Amino acid sequence: MLSHRYPRAAGRSFRRGWLVSAVAAGAAIALSPAAAQSATAGPGTARPGTARPATARPGTARLAGAGPAGSPGSLQQEFAAAAAQYQVPEAVLLGVSYQESLWEENGGQPRYAGGYGPMNLTDLTQARLTKDGFGGDAQRTRDLLNAPALHTLPAAATLAGLPDHAVETSPGANIQAGAALLASYEKKYDSGRLPADPSDWYVAAAAYSQAAEPFVARQFADAVYTTIQVGATRTTKSGQVVTLQADPSAQPQPSTIGRLRLKNVTVPPADPTMDPAQIAKPECPASLHCIYSPSGYWQYGPAKGDYGDHDLASRPKNLQIHYVTLHDNEETGDTTLWLFHDPTYLASANYEVFSDGTVVQQVPNEDIAWDTGNPAFYQHSVGIEQEGFAIDGATWYTPQMYHATAALVRYLSARYGIPRDRAHILGHDSVPGGNCDTCIAGQHWDPGPYWDWGRFMALIGAPIRPTAPASSNVITIDPSFQANQQVVTGTEPIQDLAPYPSPYHGPEWANLGANPPGNFYVKQPRQPVSFVWLHTQPSFSAPLVSDPYLHGDPYVGTPAGPGTIRANDWGDKAVTGEEYVVAGHQGSWTAIWYAGTKGWFYSPPGPAAAAVPSQAPVTITPKAGLSSIPVYVDDYPLKSDYPAKFLSEAQFPPPLHAATDNYTISAGQSYVAAGPAFNGDWYYAATIDGSAPYDRTDFPGSDKFYLITYNHRMAFVNADDVTAAPSTP
């Protein structure tokens, strides 16, 4: 999310913003100088209370503007003057502002979360919420309008003796107010001191983040100090040149975060009406620190079918559990709990894993969380959200998180008999979207390129190892994570408004219904990734393969062309642990059958090899005489499989099995299947109380399917279309 897991309960509509969030989601690494061409709004700071109209206050502070670069009112001089006035080290003030806004003024207009000016001081109002599409969501807006972190501007203006309107519209006044607020935090948490050494202001920078969790506060403060240490120079959109001189002597002091007395997890208040408890205690291994905080389950509209945010079932009694699906939130953990407690959010997961290793169960495993947007998968899956941001995963995916999630997956796989392989231990990026062009194109790509699948599979007791001779026609992708360092491009996520801000609030891209333009994507630092690039020919100069939904689909509106190095361009990457049939060799290059074509990746012999030979019990190829066969993203029953009485009485039409528009497998191609053929099914859940005819019934289909690794994602083929055989040694 994700924020960005907007699944669809069958027959219900997608949530606003699902597609753009899915395609663009990600968060840039602690805004380094390399991200200087990206625009972002960070979190603000605190005043308890509610939003209110701006009011003028008497005071003696100088009102300042920001003229052209180099003029007496330049932004650089405003930072220097405010730092001197409030005894804040100039480097700290510049570093905080850089992380909050990249020194952007935003023309005196509020950002998405109601933040103003270079210091991103916040004053979220109902009018702003309505403009951002939250006008009718009373359950959520009540908390937002009372969140201290979203109403920082009035408190800062009071400290500086400035009118609210001036702090909103004047960059100089905004910087003064931010400096006053930053100084107030240092005094509060440093025994009244205002030290001259920038190293001593770490706690104030952490407090300025307004993070609810110590881990999140540390991410923001660490980013501030990284910026101070390496320096930055940037020209803002208004033409202001601002420079932060590098100061390698400025050392972070993370131990001081303890002075903030933040909780590791903030569990939303119990609400027996909207969030009724459904189990007595969390379903977790004894080794984990596990909490139960029930997800929303409530009727929000006039009809009994207007409910959220999961379906009741009796798994595995009436519905088998085949998969575990891993995500990242595209939010902090606290924000995710808050969002999932809102039944109108229409998204959920069974578990949330925090970066410190804390596990919070939200939906009982017997019930169905709406976590991937494709019921063919989520009705059979246990969904595990993980705190963090896909494009910044290396920062958020801590050792504590890896070990906690692995312990949970070992527990779940043992309890429900889930195979410990990459065809059943999935990422959200392994699950195809529902069967519409925009759904397939817009499906999420978390936990993303920086999740170390090799490490994780070893932690769950299923390390990736050769299982066949080198001559095998099946390989498993397995590049050395630390050695496989690549550059991808990414953009900040457009996130949900929440009372618990994270260090990332997304680009200033106002249209939430469309992708941001290409200049919002910036190169991320070269670092380890869990994939190999796939080329159209055995050469680094050959284009990357392209997915037809991401490149050239007229319904999606994507331009034709080769694959790209964008993190969210999942159509040109083969991910660690996934198995493919070999389509050819040339020198140090190996080709695999991938999405209906050959994809070539570099895999020299020795330690740099990117794959291992494997044995696959089942591979499939089109039956003799067929030039091509269709590929499916679901395994639903045919219309004839449903009882006629059900079809006449159903609250909404069941989804019907149909081939995708753009995916096929041609004669001669082969793919690895996850296991034997099986009958598809679909679980019907229509009302909050189960009162509709046939409610909470699983309908089996007559067709048999194989689940295959088709491209970056899983897919289905009809067993009648293929010949199945084990891999050849």
Residue, then its C-alpha position, 0 to 999 in steps of 0.5 A: m500500500l500500500s496506503h495502497r491496498y484498495p482491494r475490491a470485494a466482489g461486486r463492490s466498487f474500487r476505492r477512489g485513487w486505487l489505480v494511481s496509487a497502485v502504479a505510482a506508489g513508492a517513497a523515495i529514500a530519505l530525500s537525498p540530494a539526488a532527489a532534488q528534482s522530486a517534489t514532496a511534502g513531509p509531515g508537520t508539527a504539533r498543536p492539540g486541538t482542531a482546525r480553525p480559521a486563520t486569525a491575526r495576532p499581535g506580535t513583534a516578529r518581522l514579516a518577510g517575503a522571499g525575492p529573487a535569488g541573491s536579493p535581500g529577501s532571498l530564501q537563503q537569507e530568510f533561513a539565516a535570519a530565522a536561525a539567528q533569531y531563534q538560536v537554531p543552527e542554520a544547518v539544522l533548520l535547512g536540513v529539516s526544511y529540506q526533508e519537509s519540502l525540498w525548500e519549496e514554497n508551493g505558492g502559498q497553497p496548502r499541500y495534500a495534507g494541509g502543509y504550508g511553505p518551506m517548513n510544511l507547517t500544517d493547518l488541515t481544515q474541512a474545506r481542504l478535506t472536502k477538496d481532497g475527496f474526504g468530504g463525506d467520510a465522517q468516520r475518518t475526518r473526525d480524527l483528522l480534524n483533531a490530529p495535532a500533527l495536522h494542525t501545527l501552523p497556528a502553534a508555530a505562528t503564536l510562538a513567532g508572533l505572526p498572523d496565521h495568514a502570513v505564515e501560510t503565504s509568506p515563505g519568510a514568515n513560514i521559515q520564522a514560525g518553523a524555526a520558533l517551533l523547532a526551538s521550542y522542541e529543543k527547549k522542551y526535550d533538552s532541559g531548556r537548552l538551545p545548544a550551538d552544536p547541530s549534533d545536539w538537535y537530533v531530538a528536536a528534529a525527531a519531534y518536528s516529524q510528529a511521528a507516533e512511533p520511535f522508529v518513524a521519528r528516527q527515520f526522519a531525523d536520520a534523513v535530516y542529519t544525512t542531508i546535513q552531513v553530505g550537504a545539498t544545493r537546489t533551485t526551487k520552482s520559484g528560482q530560489v537557489v538554496t545551499l546547505q553546506a556539508d558538515p560531516s561533523a554533525q552526528p546523529q544522537p538517536s538515543t535522545i528519541g527516548r525523551l519523546r516517550l513515543k509508543n512503539v505501537t498506537v492501537p486505535p481505541a476499541d469500538p465494539t460497534m465498528d470494530p467488534a472483536q471476533i477472536a479472544k486472542p491473536e493467532c501467533p507463535a508464542s515467540l512473537h510479541c503479538i497484539y490483537s486489534p480488530s479490523g473494521y466490520w460495520q454496515y456503513g450504508p443503507a443496504k446490508g451489502d454496504y459493509g467493510d472491511h473484510d468477509l466472514a468465513s470459516r476457513p479452512k472448513n469451508l474454504q482452503i487457505h493456499y497462500v500467504t501474501l506479503h505487502d508493505n503498507e506505503e504507510t507507517g504501522d500506526t497509520t495502517l492500523w488506523l485506516f484498517h479500523d475504518p470499515t469504509y476504507l474497504a481494505s484490510a489484512n490479517y496481520e500488520v508487522f512493524s519495523d521493530g518486530t511487533v505483530v498486530q493481528q486485525v482479521p481472524n485467519e478464518d475470515i477473508a481480508w481484502d488485501t490484493g484486489n483479486p478475490a481468486f487469490y485473497q479468498h485463499s490467502v492470509g495477508i500480512e502487511q509490513e510497515g514501510f515503503a516499497i521504494d525505500g524498503a531497505t530502510w524499513y525492512t529491518p532484521q526484526m521485521y524479517h525475523a517476525t514475519a518469517a516466524l509468522v509465516r512458518y507458523l501459518s504454513a505449518r498450521y494450514g499446510i501451505p507449501r513454502d515456495r514462491a508459488h505459495i509464499l507470495g508478494h502483492d507483486s506476485v498476484p495479478g490484478g483482476n480481469c480488466d486492463t486497468c486492473i492488471a496494469g494497476q496492480h501493486w508491486d510491493p514489497g518491491p525490489y528491495w525486499d530480500w526474498g532469498r534471505f526471507m526464504a532461508l528464514i522460513g526454512a526453505p532456502i533456495r538451492p540447486t535441486a537438479p543437474a546444471s542441464s535441467n530445463v528449469i531454473t530458479i532466479d537467485p542472484s546474490f542479493q548483496a552483489n546484485q546492486q542496481v539502480v531503479t527509478g521511483t517516485e514518492p507515494i500519494q498517501d492517505l491522510a492520517p493523524y500519524p504522519s510519516p516521513y513521506h507525503g508524496p509529490e505535489w501532483a494534484n490529480l489523484g486519478a492519473n499517473p504523475p508525469g515522468n519527471f516525478y521519477v528519480k533515480q534511487p541510490r544503487q543498492p541490492v535488489s531481488f530481481v534480474w532485468l530481462h532483455t529482449q536479446p542476450s545483450f545489455s544494450a538490448p531493450l528490456v521486455s515490456d508488458p502489453y498492459l504497461h506499454g501500449d494498452p489503449y484502454v490503460g492509455t499507456p504509450a508503447g515502448p520497451g520496458t523501463i528501469r522504474a521500480n513499478d515497471w514489473g513487466d521486465k523483472a524476474v524475481t528471486g525464488e520464482e521458477y521458469v522454464v529455460a528457453g535458451h542459452q547464449g554465452s553467459w546469458t540465459a533465456i526463460w519463457y516469460a509472458g509469452t516471449k523470451g526474456w534474457f538475463y545475464s548469469p555468468p558461471g560462478p559466484a555471479a550466477a543469477a539462477v540455480p538449476s531446479q526440479a519442477p514436478v509439473t511444467i505445462t506447454p500448449k497441447a499439440g495442434l494448438s497455436s496458442i492458448p489463453v491465460y487467465v488471472d482468475d479461476y472462477p466457475l463458469k456461469s453454468d456451474y452456478p445454480a439457476k436459483f442462485l443466479s436469479e437471487a444473487q445480490f450481485p452477479p458473480p464474476l465469470h471466468a474469462a481470458t485476458d485480452n493481452y496474455t497468451i502462451s504460444a505453441g512450444q513455450s513452457y511454464v512451471a506450474a505450482g502443483p497438480a491441476f485443481n478445480g477453481d472456485w469463488y466465495y460468495a459473501a453478500t451481506i454483513d449478517g450472512s442473511a442473503p440466500y446462498d450467503r457465505t457459500d463457496f461455489p466450485g467450478s467444473d474446469k480444472f486449472y494449473l497455477i503457473t508463474y507467467n511473468h512477474r506474477m502468477a496466472f492460470v491456464n485451463a488444464d484442457d489446453v495444456t500437456a503437463a510433464p515434470s521438468t527434464p534433467 
